[in-house]
Amino acid sequence: MLIRKLIIGILSFYAVEVKRASLKNTKTTPIQVERELELEIVKKREAKKQKTRLYDKRKWKKKQRFIEPAFKIKGTNPKDVRFSNQQKIRRMFRNS
């Protein structure tokens, strides 16, 4: 009973691996690889556009920077708008 389950498990694992290998080998044509790279580039551009669009819709003046970004300490600025409460703080002080 145990041997039968073991053999079935090994055969099914082998069948899955063969199927994965055959799927990976189908993308070897240079045209398909080039298309995939173009799609990745387009996705990155769209994400960048979305982020810049969020920053362009400001209703307040852009803060003047007195410290050059090259001299800033790494890791002091938020990496994304989702992780910052800066807009909430500004709104709080603007409305008071």
N, CA, C and O atoms as CSV, one atom per row, in Angstrom:
chain,resi,resn,atom,element,x,y,z
A,1,MET,N,N,0.833,-1.189,0.000
A,1,MET,CA,C,0.000,0.000,0.000
A,1,MET,C,C,0.879,1.254,0.000
A,1,MET,O,O,0.680,2.161,-0.809
A,2,LEU,N,N,1.839,1.295,0.903
A,2,LEU,CA,C,2.735,2.444,0.997
A,2,LEU,C,C,3.610,2.560,-0.255
A,2,LEU,O,O,3.864,3.659,-0.750
A,3,ILE,N,N,4.059,1.425,-0.749
A,3,ILE,CA,C,4.903,1.428,-1.947
A,3,ILE,C,C,4.107,1.938,-3.147
A,3,ILE,O,O,4.630,2.685,-3.974
A,4,ARG,N,N,2.840,1.531,-3.236
A,4,ARG,CA,C,1.985,1.969,-4.340
A,4,ARG,C,C,1.804,3.495,-4.313
A,4,ARG,O,O,1.896,4.152,-5.350
A,5,LYS,N,N,1.547,4.051,-3.124
A,5,LYS,CA,C,1.380,5.498,-2.993
A,5,LYS,C,C,2.671,6.229,-3.341
A,5,LYS,O,O,2.648,7.288,-3.970
A,6,LEU,N,N,3.791,5.655,-2.928
A,6,LEU,CA,C,5.087,6.251,-3.216
A,6,LEU,C,C,5.357,6.283,-4.718
A,6,LEU,O,O,5.818,7.294,-5.248
A,7,ILE,N,N,5.074,5.193,-5.392
A,7,ILE,CA,C,5.282,5.122,-6.846
A,7,ILE,C,C,4.363,6.105,-7.566
A,7,ILE,O,O,4.795,6.792,-8.491
A,8,ILE,N,N,3.102,6.176,-7.150
A,8,ILE,CA,C,2.154,7.107,-7.775
A,8,ILE,C,C,2.607,8.553,-7.551
A,8,ILE,O,O,2.519,9.383,-8.456
A,9,GLY,N,N,3.084,8.844,-6.357
A,9,GLY,CA,C,3.576,10.190,-6.059
A,9,GLY,C,C,4.770,10.569,-6.914
A,9,GLY,O,O,4.842,11.687,-7.424
A,10,ILE,N,N,5.706,9.646,-7.074
A,10,ILE,CA,C,6.897,9.908,-7.888
A,10,ILE,C,C,6.511,10.118,-9.346
A,10,ILE,O,O,7.020,11.028,-9.999
A,11,LEU,N,N,5.606,9.274,-9.863
A,11,LEU,CA,C,5.182,9.414,-11.260
A,11,LEU,C,C,4.439,10.730,-11.498
A,11,LEU,O,O,4.654,11.388,-12.516
A,12,SER,N,N,3.577,11.110,-10.576
A,12,SER,CA,C,2.839,12.365,-10.757
A,12,SER,C,C,3.789,13.565,-10.681
A,12,SER,O,O,3.640,14.526,-11.437
A,13,PHE,N,N,4.760,13.508,-9.774
A,13,PHE,CA,C,5.748,14.580,-9.676
A,13,PHE,C,C,6.553,14.683,-10.968
A,13,PHE,O,O,6.817,15.782,-11.456
A,14,TYR,N,N,6.939,13.541,-11.515
A,14,TYR,CA,C,7.697,13.510,-12.764
A,14,TYR,C,C,6.860,14.091,-13.909
A,14,TYR,O,O,7.379,14.840,-14.736
A,15,ALA,N,N,5.571,13.750,-13.958
A,15,ALA,CA,C,4.696,14.258,-15.016
A,15,ALA,C,C,4.554,15.779,-14.924
A,15,ALA,O,O,4.556,16.467,-15.945
A,16,VAL,N,N,4.431,16.296,-13.716
A,16,VAL,CA,C,4.308,17.748,-13.533
A,16,VAL,C,C,5.594,18.446,-13.960
A,16,VAL,O,O,5.542,19.486,-14.617
A,17,GLU,N,N,6.736,17.892,-13.598
A,17,GLU,CA,C,8.012,18.508,-13.961
A,17,GLU,C,C,8.231,18.499,-15.468
A,17,GLU,O,O,8.752,19.464,-16.027
A,18,VAL,N,N,7.836,17.415,-16.128
A,18,VAL,CA,C,7.976,17.346,-17.589
A,18,VAL,C,C,7.089,18.395,-18.247
A,18,VAL,O,O,7.496,19.034,-19.217
A,19,LYS,N,N,5.876,18.574,-17.722
A,19,LYS,CA,C,4.963,19.570,-18.280
A,19,LYS,C,C,5.530,20.981,-18.095
A,19,LYS,O,O,5.455,21.802,-19.008
A,20,ARG,N,N,6.093,21.263,-16.926
A,20,ARG,CA,C,6.691,22.583,-16.680
A,20,ARG,C,C,7.866,22.835,-17.621
A,20,ARG,O,O,8.007,23.922,-18.180
A,21,ALA,N,N,8.701,21.819,-17.785
A,21,ALA,CA,C,9.867,21.971,-18.656
A,21,ALA,C,C,9.439,22.219,-20.096
A,21,ALA,O,O,10.059,23.018,-20.797
A,22,SER,N,N,8.387,21.545,-20.541
A,22,SER,CA,C,7.934,21.748,-21.917
A,22,SER,C,C,7.342,23.141,-22.094
A,22,SER,O,O,7.493,23.743,-23.157
A,23,LEU,N,N,6.668,23.663,-21.062
A,23,LEU,CA,C,6.118,25.014,-21.151
A,23,LEU,C,C,7.226,26.060,-21.167
A,23,LEU,O,O,7.113,27.066,-21.868
A,24,LYS,N,N,8.282,25.842,-20.414
A,24,LYS,CA,C,9.386,26.794,-20.383
A,24,LYS,C,C,10.133,26.817,-21.712
A,24,LYS,O,O,10.617,27.871,-22.124
A,25,ASN,N,N,10.234,25.690,-22.379
A,25,ASN,CA,C,10.995,25.618,-23.619
A,25,ASN,C,C,10.243,26.181,-24.817
A,25,ASN,O,O,10.844,26.367,-25.875
A,26,THR,N,N,8.945,26.458,-24.686
A,26,THR,CA,C,8.200,26.977,-25.829
A,26,THR,C,C,8.490,28.448,-26.084
A,26,THR,O,O,8.216,28.930,-27.183
A,27,LYS,N,N,9.033,29.184,-25.117
A,27,LYS,CA,C,9.279,30.614,-25.267
A,27,LYS,C,C,10.697,30.913,-25.750
A,27,LYS,O,O,11.274,31.929,-25.363
A,28,THR,N,N,11.250,30.077,-26.559
A,28,THR,CA,C,12.638,30.260,-26.958
A,28,THR,C,C,12.800,31.122,-28.198
A,28,THR,O,O,13.921,31.515,-28.517
A,29,THR,N,N,11.719,31.430,-28.911
A,29,THR,CA,C,11.871,32.238,-30.116
A,29,THR,C,C,12.232,33.667,-29.721
A,29,THR,O,O,11.688,34.199,-28.754
A,30,PRO,N,N,13.135,34.283,-30.455
A,30,PRO,CA,C,13.571,35.641,-30.091
A,30,PRO,C,C,12.456,36.680,-30.197
A,30,PRO,O,O,12.473,37.682,-29.481
A,31,ILE,N,N,11.498,36.450,-31.077
A,31,ILE,CA,C,10.392,37.405,-31.225
A,31,ILE,C,C,9.544,37.423,-29.961
A,31,ILE,O,O,9.160,38.492,-29.487
A,32,GLN,N,N,9.249,36.247,-29.411
A,32,GLN,CA,C,8.439,36.180,-28.195
A,32,GLN,C,C,9.181,36.780,-27.005
A,32,GLN,O,O,8.583,37.471,-26.181
A,33,VAL,N,N,10.462,36.520,-26.916
A,33,VAL,CA,C,11.258,37.077,-25.822
A,33,VAL,C,C,11.280,38.602,-25.922
A,33,VAL,O,O,11.174,39.300,-24.914
A,34,GLU,N,N,11.419,39.111,-27.148
A,34,GLU,CA,C,11.434,40.557,-27.359
A,34,GLU,C,C,10.095,41.177,-26.976
A,34,GLU,O,O,10.057,42.247,-26.369
A,35,ARG,N,N,8.999,40.511,-27.327
A,35,ARG,CA,C,7.665,41.006,-26.969
A,35,ARG,C,C,7.485,41.049,-25.456
A,35,ARG,O,O,6.936,42.010,-24.918
A,36,GLU,N,N,7.945,40.013,-24.778
A,36,GLU,CA,C,7.833,39.983,-23.316
A,36,GLU,C,C,8.621,41.125,-22.683
A,36,GLU,O,O,8.152,41.760,-21.738
A,37,LEU,N,N,9.815,41.382,-23.201
A,37,LEU,CA,C,10.619,42.485,-22.680
A,37,LEU,C,C,9.930,43.826,-22.919
A,37,LEU,O,O,9.934,44.696,-22.047
A,38,GLU,N,N,9.340,43.989,-24.103
A,38,GLU,CA,C,8.618,45.231,-24.400
A,38,GLU,C,C,7.433,45.409,-23.457
A,38,GLU,O,O,7.171,46.516,-22.988
A,39,LEU,N,N,6.715,44.320,-23.179
A,39,LEU,CA,C,5.579,44.404,-22.264
A,39,LEU,C,C,6.022,44.801,-20.859
A,39,LEU,O,O,5.355,45.598,-20.199
A,40,GLU,N,N,7.136,44.255,-20.403
A,40,GLU,CA,C,7.653,44.619,-19.085
A,40,GLU,C,C,8.015,46.098,-19.028
A,40,GLU,O,O,7.737,46.779,-18.041
A,41,ILE,N,N,8.642,46.589,-20.102
A,41,ILE,CA,C,9.020,48.003,-20.151
A,41,ILE,C,C,7.781,48.886,-20.129
A,41,ILE,O,O,7.752,49.908,-19.443
A,42,VAL,N,N,6.751,48.488,-20.885
A,42,VAL,CA,C,5.511,49.265,-20.924
A,42,VAL,C,C,4.847,49.280,-19.551
A,42,VAL,O,O,4.347,50.320,-19.121
A,43,LYS,N,N,4.834,48.144,-18.859
A,43,LYS,CA,C,4.235,48.086,-17.523
A,43,LYS,C,C,4.970,49.001,-16.548
A,43,LYS,O,O,4.342,49.690,-15.744
A,44,LYS,N,N,6.304,49.008,-16.621
A,44,LYS,CA,C,7.082,49.877,-15.739
A,44,LYS,C,C,6.797,51.345,-16.032
A,44,LYS,O,O,6.677,52.155,-15.112
A,45,ARG,N,N,6.688,51.689,-17.323
A,45,ARG,CA,C,6.380,53.077,-17.689
A,45,ARG,C,C,5.015,53.492,-17.168
A,45,ARG,O,O,4.849,54.603,-16.664
A,46,GLU,N,N,4.030,52.594,-17.292
A,46,GLU,CA,C,2.681,52.912,-16.820
A,46,GLU,C,C,2.663,53.119,-15.303
A,46,GLU,O,O,1.988,54.019,-14.803
A,47,ALA,N,N,3.404,52.289,-14.582
A,47,ALA,CA,C,3.470,52.446,-13.126
A,47,ALA,C,C,4.120,53.779,-12.764
A,47,ALA,O,O,3.684,54.461,-11.837
A,48,LYS,N,N,5.161,54.139,-13.501
A,48,LYS,CA,C,5.830,55.413,-13.249
A,48,LYS,C,C,4.896,56.583,-13.553
A,48,LYS,O,O,4.859,57.562,-12.808
A,49,LYS,N,N,4.139,56.477,-14.653
A,49,LYS,CA,C,3.171,57.524,-15.001
A,49,LYS,C,C,2.134,57.685,-13.899
A,49,LYS,O,O,1.768,58.804,-13.539
A,50,GLN,N,N,1.664,56.562,-13.368
A,50,GLN,CA,C,0.646,56.610,-12.319
A,50,GLN,C,C,1.183,57.334,-11.087
A,50,GLN,O,O,0.484,58.149,-10.486
A,51,LYS,N,N,2.423,57.035,-10.716
A,51,LYS,CA,C,3.007,57.690,-9.549
A,51,LYS,C,C,3.205,59.178,-9.795
A,51,LYS,O,O,2.929,59.994,-8.915
A,52,THR,N,N,3.687,59.543,-10.995
A,52,THR,CA,C,3.875,60.970,-11.277
A,52,THR,C,C,2.534,61.679,-11.345
A,52,THR,O,O,2.439,62.844,-10.959
A,53,ARG,N,N,1.507,61.013,-11.820
A,53,ARG,CA,C,0.179,61.612,-11.884
A,53,ARG,C,C,-0.310,61.940,-10.476
A,53,ARG,O,O,-0.933,62.980,-10.260
A,54,LEU,N,N,-0.032,61.065,-9.528
A,54,LEU,CA,C,-0.426,61.327,-8.151
A,54,LEU,C,C,0.291,62.556,-7.602
A,54,LEU,O,O,-0.300,63.347,-6.866
A,55,TYR,N,N,1.557,62.715,-7.959
A,55,TYR,CA,C,2.314,63.850,-7.456
A,55,TYR,C,C,1.960,65.142,-8.189
A,55,TYR,O,O,2.098,66.221,-7.613
A,56,ASP,N,N,1.509,65.065,-9.442
A,56,ASP,CA,C,1.184,66.266,-10.210
A,56,ASP,C,C,-0.128,66.900,-9.784
A,56,ASP,O,O,-0.360,68.068,-10.096
A,57,LYS,N,N,-0.990,66.184,-9.090
A,57,LYS,CA,C,-2.298,66.708,-8.721
A,57,LYS,C,C,-2.276,67.460,-7.391
A,57,LYS,O,O,-3.289,67.513,-6.694
A,58,ARG,N,N,-1.154,68.027,-7.042
A,58,ARG,CA,C,-1.049,68.748,-5.773
A,58,ARG,C,C,-1.878,70.024,-5.801
A,58,ARG,O,O,-2.038,70.650,-6.849
A,59,LYS,N,N,-2.401,70.401,-4.644
A,59,LYS,CA,C,-3.123,71.661,-4.526
A,59,LYS,C,C,-2.312,72.667,-3.712
A,59,LYS,O,O,-2.811,73.748,-3.398
A,60,TRP,N,N,-1.091,72.334,-3.374
A,60,TRP,CA,C,-0.259,73.235,-2.591
A,60,TRP,C,C,1.056,73.448,-3.326
A,60,TRP,O,O,1.377,72.733,-4.276
A,61,LYS,N,N,1.798,74.424,-2.881
A,61,LYS,CA,C,3.071,74.713,-3.526
A,61,LYS,C,C,4.077,73.629,-3.188
A,61,LYS,O,O,4.069,73.057,-2.098
A,62,LYS,N,N,4.925,73.368,-4.137
A,62,LYS,CA,C,5.961,72.375,-3.910
A,62,LYS,C,C,7.008,72.958,-2.961
A,62,LYS,O,O,7.432,74.103,-3.118
A,63,LYS,N,N,7.413,72.171,-1.990
A,63,LYS,CA,C,8.361,72.638,-0.979
A,63,LYS,C,C,9.736,72.846,-1.606
A,63,LYS,O,O,10.214,72.033,-2.397
A,64,GLN,N,N,10.358,73.968,-1.225
A,64,GLN,CA,C,11.700,74.228,-1.705
A,64,GLN,C,C,12.676,73.345,-0.947
A,64,GLN,O,O,12.587,73.199,0.272
A,65,ARG,N,N,13.603,72.762,-1.684
A,65,ARG,CA,C,14.598,71.917,-1.035
A,65,ARG,C,C,15.877,72.712,-0.842
A,65,ARG,O,O,16.433,73.247,-1.801
A,66,PHE,N,N,16.336,72.787,0.381
A,66,PHE,CA,C,17.584,73.475,0.662
A,66,PHE,C,C,18.745,72.491,0.767
A,66,PHE,O,O,19.911,72.879,0.689
A,67,ILE,N,N,18.415,71.223,0.943
A,67,ILE,CA,C,19.453,70.190,1.011
A,67,ILE,C,C,19.408,69.412,-0.295
A,67,ILE,O,O,18.348,68.948,-0.716
A,68,GLU,N,N,20.539,69.275,-0.920
A,68,GLU,CA,C,20.593,68.519,-2.168
A,68,GLU,C,C,20.259,67.055,-1.891
A,68,GLU,O,O,20.673,66.518,-0.864
A,69,PRO,N,N,19.523,66.401,-2.782
A,69,PRO,CA,C,19.182,64.990,-2.565
A,69,PRO,C,C,20.401,64.080,-2.452
A,69,PRO,O,O,20.347,63.036,-1.802
A,70,ALA,N,N,21.501,64.484,-3.088
A,70,ALA,CA,C,22.705,63.649,-3.024
A,70,ALA,C,C,23.304,63.635,-1.622
A,70,ALA,O,O,23.993,62.683,-1.253
A,71,PHE,N,N,23.045,64.694,-0.830
A,71,PHE,CA,C,23.620,64.775,0.513
A,71,PHE,C,C,22.680,64.269,1.594
A,71,PHE,O,O,23.036,64.254,2.772
A,72,LYS,N,N,21.492,63.859,1.203
A,72,LYS,CA,C,20.526,63.364,2.183
A,72,LYS,C,C,20.966,62.020,2.752
A,72,LYS,O,O,21.719,61.281,2.118
A,73,ILE,N,N,20.497,61.722,3.929
A,73,ILE,CA,C,20.768,60.416,4.527
A,73,ILE,C,C,19.830,59.411,3.877
A,73,ILE,O,O,18.633,59.669,3.742
A,74,LYS,N,N,20.363,58.282,3.479
A,74,LYS,CA,C,19.536,57.273,2.813
A,74,LYS,C,C,18.501,56.710,3.772
A,74,LYS,O,O,18.776,56.476,4.949
A,75,GLY,N,N,17.311,56.501,3.244
A,75,GLY,CA,C,16.259,55.888,4.035
A,75,GLY,C,C,15.439,56.867,4.847
A,75,GLY,O,O,14.593,56.442,5.635
A,76,THR,N,N,15.662,58.188,4.683
A,76,THR,CA,C,14.890,59.150,5.464
A,76,THR,C,C,13.581,59.526,4.799
A,76,THR,O,O,12.676,60.034,5.461
A,77,ASN,N,N,13.465,59.283,3.497
A,77,ASN,CA,C,12.223,59.641,2.805
A,77,ASN,C,C,11.357,58.399,2.609
A,77,ASN,O,O,11.886,57.292,2.503
A,78,PRO,N,N,10.027,58.566,2.560
A,78,PRO,CA,C,9.167,57.402,2.342
A,78,PRO,C,C,9.348,56.866,0.925
A,78,PRO,O,O,9.576,57.629,-0.014
A,79,LYS,N,N,9.245,55.570,0.784
A,79,LYS,CA,C,9.462,54.953,-0.521
A,79,LYS,C,C,8.235,55.051,-1.419
A,79,LYS,O,O,8.353,54.952,-2.641
A,80,ASP,N,N,7.078,55.240,-0.835
A,80,ASP,CA,C,5.856,55.301,-1.627
A,80,ASP,C,C,4.818,56.109,-0.858
A,80,ASP,O,O,4.893,56.219,0.366
A,81,VAL,N,N,3.849,56.675,-1.578
A,81,VAL,CA,C,2.837,57.501,-0.924
A,81,VAL,C,C,1.987,56.696,0.048
A,81,VAL,O,O,1.427,57.256,0.990
A,82,ARG,N,N,1.885,55.407,-0.165
A,82,ARG,CA,C,1.044,54.593,0.712
A,82,ARG,C,C,1.609,54.496,2.125
A,82,ARG,O,O,0.859,54.254,3.071
A,83,PHE,N,N,2.923,54.681,2.283
A,83,PHE,CA,C,3.546,54.504,3.584
A,83,PHE,C,C,3.832,55.833,4.276
A,83,PHE,O,O,4.599,55.869,5.239
A,84,SER,N,N,3.234,56.918,3.808
A,84,SER,CA,C,3.502,58.223,4.389
A,84,SER,C,C,2.203,58.867,4.829
A,84,SER,O,O,1.181,58.746,4.153
A,85,ASN,N,N,2.241,59.544,5.952
A,85,ASN,CA,C,1.069,60.286,6.400
A,85,ASN,C,C,1.298,61.778,6.209
A,85,ASN,O,O,0.649,62.597,6.859
A,86,GLN,N,N,2.215,62.131,5.324
A,86,GLN,CA,C,2.569,63.524,5.103
A,86,GLN,C,C,1.368,64.325,4.603
A,86,GLN,O,O,1.158,65.458,5.036
A,87,GLN,N,N,0.583,63.749,3.699
A,87,GLN,CA,C,-0.578,64.467,3.168
A,87,GLN,C,C,-1.596,64.727,4.269
A,87,GLN,O,O,-2.194,65.802,4.312
A,88,LYS,N,N,-1.801,63.767,5.154
A,88,LYS,CA,C,-2.747,63.955,6.255
A,88,LYS,C,C,-2.280,65.071,7.185
A,88,LYS,O,O,-3.083,65.887,7.635
A,89,ILE,N,N,-0.988,65.102,7.469
A,89,ILE,CA,C,-0.445,66.132,8.351
A,89,ILE,C,C,-0.585,67.507,7.706
A,89,ILE,O,O,-0.965,68.470,8.372
A,90,ARG,N,N,-0.283,67.601,6.421
A,90,ARG,CA,C,-0.414,68.887,5.730
A,90,ARG,C,C,-1.861,69.353,5.723
A,90,ARG,O,O,-2.138,70.532,5.943
A,91,ARG,N,N,-2.779,68.437,5.472
A,91,ARG,CA,C,-4.197,68.782,5.449
A,91,ARG,C,C,-4.637,69.277,6.827
A,91,ARG,O,O,-5.425,70.217,6.935
A,92,MET,N,N,-4.127,68.642,7.866
A,92,MET,CA,C,-4.484,69.013,9.225
A,92,MET,C,C,-4.029,70.453,9.520
A,92,MET,O,O,-4.789,71.235,10.091
A,93,PHE,N,N,-2.800,70.802,9.135
A,93,PHE,CA,C,-2.297,72.141,9.401
A,93,PHE,C,C,-2.889,73.177,8.452
A,93,PHE,O,O,-3.007,74.346,8.819
A,94,ARG,N,N,-3.261,72.774,7.247
A,94,ARG,CA,C,-3.854,73.692,6.286
A,94,ARG,C,C,-5.264,74.087,6.719
A,94,ARG,O,O,-5.675,75.232,6.535
A,95,ASN,N,N,-5.995,73.145,7.289
A,95,ASN,CA,C,-7.381,73.395,7.670
A,95,ASN,C,C,-7.523,74.108,9.009
A,95,ASN,O,O,-8.616,74.564,9.346
A,96,SER,N,N,-6.457,74.213,9.769
A,96,SER,CA,C,-6.583,74.835,11.096
A,96,SER,C,C,-6.536,76.346,11.028
A,96,SER,O,O,-6.630,77.013,12.059
